[in-house]
Amino acid sequence: MYKIFVRAKKDHDALQATINKFFKDWPIEIHTFKGYRTPGRVFEILESSVDEEHYNIVLLGREDSTSASLQKYFRENTIFYVIDYTRVRNARIWHIAQAFDNARALIRNTVGWNGRSYVFSHIGETFLRIDLPAADLFLGIGKGFTSLLKRYIRVELVTPLFLRLLGGEHRIFQGASLVAVLRIPDRGEVEVLREPDKTDYIVVKPNQLVEDNFRIIKLHERIALNLIKRNVEGDVIVPWSGGRDSTAVLLLTVKALGSKHVKAVYVDTGVDFDHEKYLQYVSSKLGVKLYRVRALVKEKLKDQGLPTHDNRWCTVLKIQALHNKIREVAGEKATIIVGDRDAESRPRSRRPPVRFENSFRVIAPIKNWSTALTQLYLLANKIPLNSLYYMGFYRMGCYICPALRSWELEILKDMKKLYNKPFFKDFLRSRGLN
């Protein structure tokens, strides 16, 4: 999935030590410039080694930083990153690991503006470059999203771009302009940290976004398909929640292997949002057989109490039910394709793209995607997003999920059809929303 380029053998050795310590079992190839440092010779080596089936990361020391000017000759899956040391070998291995993390983050969290669309590319002029591994970009698509946002900033934005940072900070862009900043905490009310300075902003159209980013979407798709094809063994299972990440992975897996070789498994907790129409529509469109299994979360709630951030006992039941179903329909040696992404959390960013859980091989093909790329990928393939996203939800889950933040709770309060669902009112009371 990754190729990393450094100048000389000693840089190679330092990088190998870094991988052995921090990225063991990751699919990483190391290449050198054989000691050459002139941009012309570096270009010759890169031109013959870089491909469109990997993310190519060129790590440079300060003395070799002139080679970063070669960026304009390569596509978005290749990035030049300069470490703040004379040579790569002079950096401590934790700093080299950080450079690898930051370079991957820049690939997904850099954005340009062409006058009508955000362009998710780090090449050329950009208005947003974020190398923080935990940062994420997502698009506020849909009238429900626009209406909800208007409650807080009193301005109507159409398909704004959100930059999500740690601590619940969300920077909101319309076009290349920073319009507002919100803090969306897990608990407590949404806080407006910066308000818009005008009332009208350019309208961004999702269809135009897809068109203007299509070649970039296809480039990331090619890398994901390559990872799946090279690592699949045995029967293939996609755990499918109806959320955007698992839906994108289901689509990728069907493209890579064909629908007859893919099984989707949906775990029903008894306290899920109603995804049935969406699951039926997408599985039928893709020609995938859908299996269902019950995790006894609803049945355990009376005795266990509502899940909390510190006690997510429900997750254990869901994983157990999922794995039992996988063994039933695919056996012990199945391959599981998951929608894990680096930007979701620091622990997830440390997981290898290909790993083993018990006897199962697990592949994470969209590991280096932003939420925005995942959204556009589905729309580019004529797969609608789950209706909850159009309402303003950031993530899927149960309607009693402790991960639902203050923003989502505002939406929940207006979802009258949930008021007769088991434990829903108990959940609202637990979050101070009687």
DRENKEGU-974290 format. One line per 2 residues: their letters; for each residue x, y, z of C-alpha. Coordinates in nm, 2 decimals. Each point is the difference from the previous one (the first is absolute). Layout:
<recs>
a	X:Y:Z; ...
</recs>
This chain:
<recs>
my	0.00:0.00:0.00; 0.30:0.23:0.07
ki	0.33:0.07:-0.16; 0.24:0.23:0.19
fv	0.30:0.15:-0.18; 0.32:0.13:0.17
ra	0.34:0.11:-0.13; 0.26:-0.25:0.11
kk	0.06:-0.33:0.18; 0.05:0.15:0.34
dh	-0.34:0.18:-0.04; -0.14:-0.34:-0.10
da	0.13:-0.16:0.32; -0.14:0.28:0.22
lq	-0.34:-0.04:-0.18; 0.01:-0.38:0.03
at	0.06:0.04:0.38; -0.30:0.23:0.02
in	-0.22:-0.25:-0.18; 0.12:-0.28:0.22
kf	-0.09:0.20:0.31; -0.32:0.18:-0.10
fk	-0.14:-0.16:-0.32; 0.07:-0.36:0.02
dw	-0.20:-0.22:-0.24; -0.10:0.31:-0.21
pi	0.02:-0.05:-0.38; 0.29:0.25:-0.05
ei	0.27:-0.01:-0.27; 0.32:0.20:0.06
ht	0.18:0.14:-0.30; 0.31:0.22:-0.02
fk	0.15:0.25:-0.25; 0.33:-0.19:0.03
gy	0.16:0.30:0.16; -0.09:0.24:-0.28
rt	-0.12:0.34:0.11; -0.04:0.21:-0.32
pg	-0.36:0.05:-0.09; 0.06:-0.14:-0.35
rv	0.13:-0.33:0.11; -0.26:-0.02:0.28
fe	-0.27:0.05:-0.27; 0.14:-0.28:-0.22
il	-0.02:-0.24:0.29; -0.34:0.11:0.11
es	-0.14:-0.01:-0.35; 0.09:-0.37:-0.03
sv	-0.11:-0.10:0.36; -0.31:0.20:0.08
de	-0.33:-0.16:-0.10; -0.37:0.07:0.04
eh	-0.07:-0.31:0.21; 0.18:0.13:0.31
yn	0.03:0.31:0.21; 0.35:0.13:-0.08
iv	0.17:0.20:0.28; 0.33:0.17:-0.07
ll	0.18:0.09:0.33; 0.27:0.26:-0.04
gr	0.24:0.16:0.24; 0.06:0.38:-0.02
ed	0.32:-0.04:-0.21; -0.21:-0.19:-0.26
st	-0.31:0.23:0.02; 0.05:0.14:-0.35
sa	-0.14:-0.33:-0.13; -0.33:0.09:0.14
sl	-0.04:0.22:-0.30; -0.07:-0.32:-0.20
qk	-0.34:-0.03:0.15; -0.17:0.17:-0.29
yf	0.10:-0.29:-0.23; -0.19:-0.27:0.21
re	-0.36:-0.07:0.09; -0.18:0.03:0.33
nt	0.11:-0.34:0.13; 0.36:0.12:0.01
if	0.11:0.25:0.26; 0.34:0.16:0.08
yv	0.05:0.06:0.37; 0.30:0.18:0.15
id	0.11:-0.10:0.35; 0.15:0.27:0.22
yt	0.35:-0.16:0.01; 0.29:0.02:-0.24
rv	-0.05:-0.36:-0.10; -0.27:-0.25:0.06
rn	0.25:-0.22:0.18; 0.07:0.28:0.26
ar	-0.36:-0.01:0.13; -0.10:-0.22:0.28
iw	-0.23:-0.29:-0.10; -0.30:0.15:0.17
hi	0.05:0.32:-0.21; 0.02:-0.21:-0.32
aq	-0.32:-0.18:0.11; -0.17:0.34:0.05
af	0.11:0.11:-0.34; -0.16:-0.30:-0.16
dn	-0.32:0.06:0.20; 0.00:0.37:-0.10
ar	0.07:-0.07:-0.37; -0.29:-0.24:-0.01
al	-0.23:0.26:0.16; 0.10:0.26:-0.25
ir	-0.10:-0.22:-0.29; -0.36:-0.01:0.13
nt	-0.02:0.33:0.18; 0.11:0.25:-0.26
vg	-0.25:0.19:-0.20; 0.01:0.25:-0.29
wn	-0.28:0.21:-0.15; -0.07:0.04:-0.38
gr	-0.27:0.26:0.03; -0.29:-0.24:0.02
sy	0.12:-0.31:0.19; 0.23:-0.12:0.27
vf	0.28:-0.20:-0.16; 0.14:-0.26:0.23
sh	0.36:0.02:-0.13; 0.33:0.11:0.17
ig	0.14:0.10:-0.34; -0.01:0.36:-0.11
et	-0.17:0.29:0.18; -0.18:-0.10:0.32
fl	-0.19:0.18:0.27; 0.02:-0.28:0.26
ri	0.29:-0.22:0.09; -0.03:-0.20:0.32
dl	0.26:-0.26:0.10; -0.16:-0.11:0.32
pa	-0.07:-0.37:-0.01; -0.33:0.03:0.20
ad	-0.15:0.27:-0.21; -0.27:-0.07:-0.25
lf	-0.20:0.17:-0.28; -0.36:-0.06:-0.07
lg	-0.27:0.17:-0.21; -0.33:0.13:0.13
ig	-0.23:-0.15:-0.26; -0.37:0.04:0.00
kg	-0.28:0.25:0.10; -0.02:-0.15:0.35
ft	0.37:0.07:0.05; -0.05:0.36:-0.13
sl	-0.29:0.06:0.23; 0.17:-0.14:0.31
lk	0.31:0.21:-0.06; -0.21:0.31:-0.05
ry	-0.13:-0.04:0.36; 0.35:0.08:0.13
ir	0.14:0.26:-0.24; -0.32:0.14:-0.15
ve	0.14:-0.02:-0.36; -0.11:-0.25:-0.26
lv	0.30:-0.20:-0.14; -0.04:-0.25:-0.28
tp	0.25:-0.29:0.01; 0.25:0.16:0.24
lf	0.33:-0.17:0.07; 0.08:-0.09:0.36
lr	0.34:-0.05:0.15; -0.04:-0.20:0.32
ll	0.28:0.04:0.25; 0.07:-0.14:0.35
gg	-0.20:0.14:0.29; -0.32:0.02:-0.21
eh	0.12:0.30:-0.20; -0.16:0.02:-0.35
ri	0.11:0.27:-0.25; -0.26:0.06:-0.27
fq	0.10:0.11:-0.35; -0.22:0.11:-0.29
ga	0.21:0.03:-0.30; 0.35:0.09:0.11
sl	-0.13:0.22:0.28; 0.00:-0.09:0.37
va	-0.36:0.09:0.09; -0.04:-0.12:0.36
vl	0.15:-0.21:0.28; -0.21:-0.22:0.22
ri	0.09:-0.22:0.30; -0.21:-0.31:-0.01
pd	0.07:-0.19:0.33; -0.10:-0.34:0.10
rg	-0.20:0.15:0.28; -0.13:0.35:0.04
ev	-0.13:0.24:-0.25; 0.14:0.10:-0.34
ev	0.21:0.31:0.04; 0.06:0.26:-0.27
lr	0.36:0.11:0.01; -0.01:0.21:-0.31
ep	-0.30:0.14:-0.19; -0.04:0.08:-0.37
dk	0.10:0.35:-0.10; -0.26:0.02:-0.28
td	-0.33:-0.16:-0.10; 0.05:-0.14:-0.35
yi	0.25:-0.26:-0.12; 0.06:-0.19:-0.32
vv	-0.21:-0.31:-0.05; 0.20:-0.32:-0.04
kp	-0.18:-0.28:-0.19; 0.07:-0.37:0.08
nq	-0.02:-0.10:-0.36; 0.26:0.26:-0.09
lv	0.23:-0.13:0.28; -0.02:-0.35:-0.14
ed	0.08:0.12:-0.35; 0.30:0.22:0.11
nf	0.15:-0.27:0.22; -0.08:-0.30:-0.21
ri	0.36:-0.08:-0.11; 0.11:0.03:0.37
ik	-0.28:-0.23:0.11; 0.11:-0.26:-0.26
lh	0.36:0.03:0.12; -0.09:-0.08:0.36
er	-0.23:-0.28:-0.12; 0.28:-0.16:-0.20
ia	0.22:-0.02:0.32; -0.29:-0.15:0.20
ln	-0.08:-0.26:-0.27; 0.36:-0.10:-0.02
li	0.02:-0.06:0.38; -0.31:-0.22:-0.01
kr	0.10:-0.20:-0.30; 0.35:-0.07:0.13
nv	-0.10:-0.11:0.35; -0.33:-0.18:-0.02
eg	-0.01:-0.37:0.11; -0.30:-0.22:0.05
dv	-0.36:0.12:0.01; -0.05:0.38:0.02
iv	-0.22:0.17:0.25; -0.08:0.37:0.03
pw	-0.15:0.10:0.34; -0.26:0.26:-0.11
sg	-0.16:0.25:0.23; -0.17:0.21:-0.27
gr	0.25:0.28:0.07; 0.21:0.17:-0.27
ds	0.33:-0.17:0.08; -0.13:-0.36:0.00
ta	-0.21:0.08:-0.31; 0.30:0.13:-0.19
vl	0.20:-0.31:0.10; -0.29:-0.23:-0.11
ll	0.00:0.18:-0.34; 0.38:-0.03:-0.03
tv	0.00:-0.37:0.09; -0.27:-0.07:-0.27
ka	0.21:0.19:-0.26; 0.31:-0.19:0.10
lg	-0.14:-0.35:0.02; -0.35:-0.01:-0.15
sk	-0.33:-0.01:0.20; -0.03:-0.38:0.01
hv	0.32:-0.02:0.20; -0.11:0.25:0.27
ka	-0.23:-0.04:0.30; -0.12:0.29:0.21
vy	-0.09:-0.04:0.37; -0.22:0.24:0.18
vd	0.00:-0.02:0.38; -0.33:0.11:0.15
tg	0.01:0.11:0.37; -0.37:0.05:0.04
vd	0.06:0.37:0.06; 0.12:0.10:-0.34
fd	-0.13:0.28:-0.22; -0.22:-0.14:-0.28
he	0.24:-0.08:-0.29; -0.22:-0.27:-0.16
ky	-0.09:0.19:-0.32; 0.36:0.12:-0.05
lq	0.14:-0.35:0.05; -0.25:-0.16:-0.23
yv	0.05:0.26:-0.27; 0.39:0.00:0.00
ss	0.03:-0.38:0.03; -0.24:-0.05:-0.29
kl	0.18:0.26:-0.21; 0.34:-0.17:0.06
gv	-0.14:-0.35:-0.02; 0.14:-0.10:0.34
kl	-0.15:-0.25:0.23; -0.08:0.15:0.34
yr	0.01:-0.19:0.32; -0.14:0.12:0.33
vr	0.09:-0.09:0.36; -0.14:0.12:0.33
al	0.23:0.12:0.27; -0.20:0.00:0.33
vk	0.07:0.36:0.09; -0.37:0.09:0.05
ek	-0.05:-0.31:0.22; 0.30:0.09:0.22
lk	-0.08:0.37:0.05; -0.23:-0.05:0.30
dq	0.27:-0.18:0.20; 0.31:0.17:-0.15
gl	-0.12:0.35:-0.02; 0.06:0.24:-0.29
pt	0.35:-0.03:-0.16; 0.24:0.29:0.09
hd	0.33:0.12:-0.14; 0.18:-0.20:0.27
nr	-0.21:-0.31:-0.02; -0.10:-0.09:-0.36
wc	-0.11:-0.35:0.09; -0.23:0.01:-0.31
tv	0.30:0.00:-0.23; 0.12:-0.34:0.14
lk	-0.34:-0.15:-0.07; 0.00:0.14:-0.35
iq	0.34:-0.14:-0.08; -0.08:-0.34:0.15
al	-0.32:-0.02:-0.21; 0.18:0.11:-0.31
hn	0.28:-0.25:0.03; -0.24:-0.28:0.08
ki	-0.20:0.08:-0.32; 0.32:0.02:-0.20
re	0.10:-0.35:0.11; -0.34:-0.12:-0.08
va	-0.01:0.13:-0.36; 0.37:0.01:-0.09
ge	0.20:-0.22:0.23; 0.30:0.07:0.22
ka	0.23:0.12:-0.28; -0.22:0.28:-0.13
ti	0.14:0.34:-0.11; -0.18:0.30:0.15
iv	0.00:0.33:-0.19; -0.06:0.29:0.24
gd	-0.05:0.38:-0.03; 0.26:0.10:0.26
rd	0.15:0.34:-0.08; 0.30:0.17:0.16
ae	-0.19:0.33:0.07; -0.25:-0.18:0.22
sr	0.23:-0.04:0.30; 0.37:-0.03:0.09
pr	-0.03:-0.38:0.09; -0.16:-0.07:-0.35
sr	0.28:0.19:-0.17; 0.25:-0.23:0.16
rp	-0.16:-0.32:-0.13; 0.16:-0.15:-0.30
pv	-0.20:0.01:-0.33; 0.02:-0.38:0.00
rf	-0.01:-0.18:0.34; -0.14:-0.31:0.17
en	-0.27:-0.02:0.26; -0.02:-0.35:0.14
sf	0.00:-0.22:-0.32; -0.14:0.27:-0.22
rv	0.20:0.21:-0.24; -0.12:0.37:0.02
ia	0.06:0.25:-0.28; -0.06:0.38:0.03
pi	0.01:0.14:-0.36; -0.12:0.35:0.08
kn	0.24:0.05:0.28; 0.14:0.32:-0.15
ws	-0.33:0.15:-0.12; -0.17:0.31:0.15
ta	-0.37:-0.01:0.07; -0.04:0.25:-0.29
lt	0.16:-0.24:-0.24; -0.22:-0.29:0.12
ql	-0.31:0.22:-0.05; 0.11:0.09:-0.35
yl	0.09:-0.35:-0.09; -0.35:-0.12:0.07
la	-0.16:0.29:-0.19; 0.23:-0.06:-0.29
nk	-0.12:-0.36:-0.02; -0.37:0.10:0.03
ip	-0.04:-0.14:0.35; -0.19:0.24:0.22
ln	0.12:0.07:0.35; -0.21:-0.13:0.29
sl	-0.28:0.24:0.07; 0.13:0.07:0.35
yy	0.30:0.17:-0.15; -0.22:0.24:-0.20
mg	-0.16:0.09:0.34; 0.34:0.10:0.14
fy	0.13:-0.31:0.17; 0.38:-0.05:-0.01
rm	0.01:-0.37:0.08; -0.24:-0.30:0.01
gc	-0.08:-0.19:0.31; -0.28:-0.10:0.23
yi	-0.23:0.27:0.12; 0.13:-0.05:0.35
cp	0.37:0.01:-0.10; 0.22:0.19:0.25
al	0.20:0.13:-0.30; -0.29:0.22:-0.12
rs	0.11:0.36:0.06; -0.19:0.31:0.08
we	-0.06:0.07:-0.37; -0.16:-0.33:-0.06
le	-0.20:0.03:0.32; -0.16:0.31:-0.14
il	-0.12:-0.21:-0.30; -0.12:-0.28:0.23
kd	-0.23:0.23:0.19; -0.19:0.07:-0.32
mk	-0.03:-0.37:-0.10; -0.35:-0.06:0.14
kl	-0.02:-0.35:-0.15; 0.27:-0.11:0.24
yn	-0.19:0.10:0.32; -0.18:-0.34:0.01
kp	0.32:-0.20:-0.05; 0.14:-0.20:0.29
ff	0.22:0.20:0.24; 0.00:0.31:-0.22
kd	-0.15:0.23:0.26; 0.23:-0.15:0.26
fl	0.30:0.09:-0.22; -0.13:0.36:-0.05
rs	-0.04:0.04:0.38; 0.36:-0.14:0.05
rg	0.13:0.28:-0.22; -0.21:0.27:0.17
ln	-0.26:0.02:-0.28; -0.33:-0.08:0.18
</recs>
